[in-house]
Each structure stands twice: as C-alpha cells, then as structure tokens.
Amino acid sequence: MIISETKPIGEILDFVRDYKKILIVGCGGCATVCFAGGESEVKTVANLLRIAFLKQSRAVEIIEDCALRQCEYEFADKIVEKAKAEGVDAILSLACGVGVNFLATKLGPIPIYPGVNTEFFGAAVEHGFWVELCSGCGDCMLHLTGGICPVTRCTKSLMNGPCGGTTKEGKCEIGPEVECGWALIIKRLKEIGQMDRIGKVIPPRDWSSSRHGGPRRLRKDLKLETEAAKPPSALEKNLRSSK
C-alpha cells in the first residue's frame, strides 16, 4: 500500500490562496485506508479552507469529491470532466503522488496541487501504524532472503549481510529502535529451513531497474476492445512510451 499523510493546512492554503473555485478530490484507495485522503479528509480539509478564507473575507467556492482511484484512466477522466464542467480554477488532490502526476497529464490548463505527502510503500502492522517494507526497486530478490527485503529493511541496503554494526540484540548500529534487516533475514531463513542460502554470495545489484533509469513502466495488453478510441495527449504518449 502507498502510505501518505495529509499536508499541514497552512501549506495547502498557500497552494490555493489565489483561486476562487477549487475542486478537492479524495481517493478511495490507499489514501483512504491510511486516513490521509478519503471522504472524511476531503470534508475536513474543505471546511478548514472555508474557515481560513472566511477569516480573510474572501468568497471562495470549494467543491468536494472523491474518486475510487485517481491512478486509473476511467476514474481520472471523470474527475477531469467534472473539473471542466464546473469551471474550477484549480484542483487539490488528496491522492498519492501517482494520482497527482496522472491527473496532471489530463487537465490541460487547470493546475493541480498535492494535499498529501506520499511517504512510502508499507503495511499496517497495527491499526494506525504503517511500516515501510518495499522500495519498489524493480528487481525483487525476496526468494533469496526468506521474503524479507534487504534493500528496504537494511539501512545500508546490503546485498550480503549482516555488517559489523549489528548488535547482539539484533539491532542496527544507527539506533537501538532500528532492527537489523539481515538479523531478521537470518531468523526467517532458520524458521523455513533455508539457512544454506546465507552462504551464497549475491552479486552486485543492477540498479538500472530502479528509478535511476528514469520513470519505470510496465505494460500488459488489458485494453478492452469496446473502449472508445481517442487520441492521447502528448504527455500521455510520453507516459506510455517504452524506454
């Protein structure tokens, strides 16, 4: 899940203070699950902005909406259609950075601003507490490490560990609150009877599959034959093009 957090209202206000008609759009996906950009947060942000504008004696119209997802064209297109039909001056998106980027390719002259900070890929280890477990590096090696990612969970992203900074309690040298990723890997390999893997040297990582090679792309032919054909924008062509 993509973990995000609502931006401070003061920062959001700075983004939109010069507009007279604003559409705030939430996301029913990850942003809702981590209480950053769902319907409830849309209402909260909208009301806080209304109060701020009222204090400034400014008449600003704020429209509220929430899409199931902002990162898929069938939902994004509806947002674009609504924005244009309503004649809004700007959009405030409470989706992750993916949703903001995707909508930006479709909105033409309408500016869009992020209402959340996109933090990391994580999992809910308990209610209201998320931990980063994946870096989206593009070359998954979890089959070698018992399902625990050394790229993300080792603070040094070591391919062969542990290093000399691991404490006897299995913590990282950078702080007693940080677990050593490789201590976790070794514990897991013991549990599943695959400790023989720890003796195999993992070759130097090819980071070209990470974002050092530019925006990453994955395409599968899932297009519906009944989908109405329409020419993509220049930015959409760029997003769809292969490396």
Stockholm file with secondary structure:
# STOCKHOLM 1.0

chainA/1-243         MIISETKPIGEILDFVRDYKKILIVGCGGCATVCFAGGESEVKTVANLLRIAFLKQSRAVEIIEDCALRQCEYEFADKIVEKAKAEGVDAILSLACGVGVNFLATKLGPIPIYPGVNTEFFGAAVEHGFWVELCSGCGDCMLHLTGGICPVTRCTKSLMNGPCGGTTKEGKCEIGPEVECGWALIIKRLKEIGQMDRIGKVIPPRDWSSSRHGGPRRLRKDLKLETEAAKPPSALEKNLRSSK
#=GR chainA/1-243 SS CEEEEECCHHHHHHHHTTCSEEEEEEESSHHHHTTSSSHHHHHHHHHHHHHHHHHTTCCCEEEEEEESCSSSHHHHHHHHHHHHHHTCSEEEECSCHHHHHHHHTTCTTCCEEECEEEEEEEEEEETTEEEEEECCCSSCCTTTTTTCCHHHHSTTCCSSCCCTTCCTTSEETTEEEEECHHHHHHHHHHHTTCGGGGGSCCCCCCGGGTGGGSSCCCCCCCCCTTSCCCCCCHHHHHHHSCC
#=GC SS_cons         CEEEEECCHHHHHHHHTTCSEEEEEEESSHHHHTTSSSHHHHHHHHHHHHHHHHHTTCCCEEEEEEESCSSSHHHHHHHHHHHHHHTCSEEEECSCHHHHHHHHTTCTTCCEEECEEEEEEEEEEETTEEEEEECCCSSCCTTTTTTCCHHHHSTTCCSSCCCTTCCTTSEETTEEEEECHHHHHHHHHHHTTCGGGGGSCCCCCCGGGTGGGSSCCCCCCCCCTTSCCCCCCHHHHHHHSCC
//
